[in-house]
Amino acid sequence: MEALVILGMFGPTEIIIIVLIVVLLFGGRKIPELMKGIGQGMKEFKKATKDEPKKENNKPEAELDK
């Protein structure tokens, strides 16, 4: 259990190492494209989660009584 807690703590050195590895793997030009894709995916997910409760509230009362 303690090993999981220790793995979850990233210091500045670990973050720098991870960023350097990502830059080496994907190259500097691909990173903005990857971040854009991640941002669009998060935006779509938030939109979908906000739209879902609205659709449930628009059900006819006959369905809600069941």
GULUM-600730 format. One record per atom (N, C-alpha, C, O): x, y negated, z; residue in three letters. Coordinates in pm, whole numbers, padded with zeros to 5 digits, always signed. Each point is the difference from the previous one (the first is absolute). Layout:
GULUM-600730
XYZala ...
This chain:
GULUM-600730
+00083+00119+00000met -00083-00119+00000met +00087-00125+00000met -00029-00097-00071met +00135+00098+00151glu +00088-00116+00006glu +00072-00024-00132glu +00031-00114-00034glu -00005+00221-00040ala +00068-00014-00129ala -00088-00077-00097ala +00052-00079-00079ala -00182+00099+00083leu -00091-00073-00088leu -00001-00149+00034leu -00008-00083-00090leu +00014+00050+00216val +00001-00140+00041val +00128-00067-00046val -00003-00114-00046val +00114+00183+00058ile +00129-00057-00040ile +00004-00022-00151ile +00055-00100-00045ile -00112+00192-00034leu -00001-00014-00145leu -00086-00117-00045leu +00025-00055-00107leu -00124+00016+00185gly -00091-00108-00038gly +00058-00138+00020gly -00057-00098-00049gly +00170+00086+00119met +00058-00131+00028met +00109-00031-00101met +00106+00063+00000met -00132-00162-00086phe +00099-00041-00098phe +00061-00132+00044phe -00070-00096+00028phe +00202+00093-00023gly +00071-00122+00030gly +00039-00070-00128gly -00026+00050-00109gly +00088-00166+00122pro +00040-00075-00120pro +00098+00077-00088pro -00005-00011-00123pro +00094+00088+00183thr +00097+00076-00078thr -00069+00106-00086thr +00033+00018-00117thr -00130+00053+00177glu -00070+00103-00074glu -00081-00059-00114glu -00004+00057-00109glu -00060-00171+00133ile -00079-00066-00104ile +00089-00042-00116ile -00038+00017-00116ile +00155-00071+00145ile +00093-00042-00105ile +00045+00121-00082ile +00008-00007-00122ile +00021+00118+00190ile +00042+00121-00071ile -00112+00051-00090ile +00025+00038-00114ile -00147-00038+00164ile -00114+00046-00081ile -00019-00090-00122ile -00024+00050-00110ile +00034-00181+00128val -00015-00093-00112val +00110+00023-00104val -00028-00001-00120val +00150+00021+00165leu +00109+00025-00094leu -00022+00129-00078leu +00026+00005-00121leu -00075+00099+00187ile -00027+00127-00069ile -00110-00019-00104ile +00010+00052-00111ile -00116-00127+00147val -00109-00024-00094val +00050-00078-00121val -00037+00032-00113val +00121-00132+00135val +00055-00079-00111val +00087+00088-00089val -00004-00012-00123val +00083+00099+00183leu +00084+00089-00080leu -00082+00101-00081leu +00034+00031-00114leu -00142+00019+00174leu -00081+00099-00070leu -00083-00060-00113leu -00006+00057-00109leu -00058-00170+00135phe -00095-00056-00096phe +00058-00115-00081phe -00055-00033-00106phe +00159-00028+00150gly +00056-00114-00070gly -00075-00127+00035gly -00115+00004+00042gly +00181-00116-00058gly -00058-00129+00036gly -00120-00040-00083gly -00086-00074+00049gly +00078+00119-00172arg -00110-00041-00088arg -00128+00075+00028arg -00109-00052-00022arg +00119+00174+00070lys -00119+00082+00024lys -00070-00035+00131lys -00120+00023+00013lys +00192-00077+00083ile -00059-00026+00132ile -00118-00096-00007ile -00102+00028+00063ile +00110-00141-00135pro -00119-00087-00008pro -00121+00071-00060pro -00113-00024+00042pro +00136+00110-00141glu -00110+00076-00060glu -00061+00096+00102glu -00122+00015+00006glu +00207+00050+00072leu -00050+00092+00103leu -00082-00076+00105leu -00107+00045+00041leu +00158-00159+00003met -00071-00079+00101met -00133-00051-00054met -00100-00005+00072met +00099-00034-00199lys -00124-00046-00062lys -00103+00112-00003lys -00117-00022+00030lys +00160+00141-00067gly -00090+00115-00003gly -00054+00033+00139gly -00119+00030+00015gly +00205-00035+00085ile -00044+00027+00137ile -00099-00106+00045ile -00101+00032+00063ile +00128-00157-00094gly -00090-00109+00037gly -00136+00013-00066gly -00103-00022+00064gly +00101+00058-00191gln -00127+00018-00070gln -00078+00118+00058gln -00123-00006+00013gln +00193+00112+00023gly -00066+00116+00060gly -00062-00036+00134gly -00112+00042+00030gly +00184-00119+00051met -00053-00042+00130met -00121-00091-00018met -00097+00009+00075met +00104-00097-00174lys -00110-00092-00028lys -00125+00077-00040lys -00110-00030+00047lys +00126+00128-00135glu -00114+00082-00043glu -00057+00081+00117glu -00121+00016+00011glu +00208+00036+00075phe -00045+00077+00115phe -00082-00087+00095phe -00106+00042+00047phe +00155-00162-00018lys -00074-00092+00087lys -00135-00036-00060lys -00101-00006+00070lys +00100-00018-00200lys -00125-00034-00068lys -00099+00116+00009lys -00119-00021+00024lys +00168+00142-00044ala -00088+00118+00006ala -00055+00021+00140ala -00116+00038+00015ala +00197-00062+00087thr -00048+00020+00137thr -00098-00109+00040thr -00089+00025+00082thr +00103-00145-00137lys -00095-00107+00032lys -00131+00020-00074lys -00106-00034+00054lys +00109+00088-00175asp -00121+00021-00079asp -00083+00116+00052asp -00123-00001-00014asp +00185+00101+00073glu -00072+00120+00043glu -00108-00029+00104glu -00112+00049-00016glu +00136-00126+00122pro -00108-00026+00096pro -00117-00077-00061pro -00115+00020+00040pro +00142-00107-00135lys -00107-00075-00066lys -00093+00094-00075lys -00122-00019+00001lys +00178+00120-00067lys -00081+00094-00074lys -00088+00081+00094lys -00114+00032-00035lys +00165+00003+00153glu -00078+00078+00095glu -00116-00082+00057glu -00106+00055+00029glu +00126-00185-00013asn -00104-00086+00055asn -00113-00025-00098asn -00109-00041+00041asn +00131+00063-00169asn -00101-00026-00102asn -00090+00120-00027asn -00080-00004-00093asn +00091+00110+00172lys -00084+00117-00020lys -00144-00033+00037lys -00025-00079+00091lys -00071+00139-00161pro -00141-00021+00035pro -00028+00050+00142pro +00069+00089+00050pro -00170-00146+00013glu -00032+00034+00139glu -00043+00146+00014glu +00021+00060+00105glu -00079-00002-00208ala -00042+00140+00005ala +00120+00091+00022ala -00011+00100+00071ala +00124-00133-00131glu +00121+00081+00019glu +00058-00019+00138glu +00057+00094+00055glu -00069-00212+00002leu +00055-00028+00131leu -00077+00072+00111leu +00058+00030+00104leu -00186-00004-00124asp -00081+00064+00101asp +00031+00150+00015asp -00036+00061+00101asp +00100-00003-00199lys +00027+00144+00002lys +00096+00038+00108lys +00033+00118+00015lys 
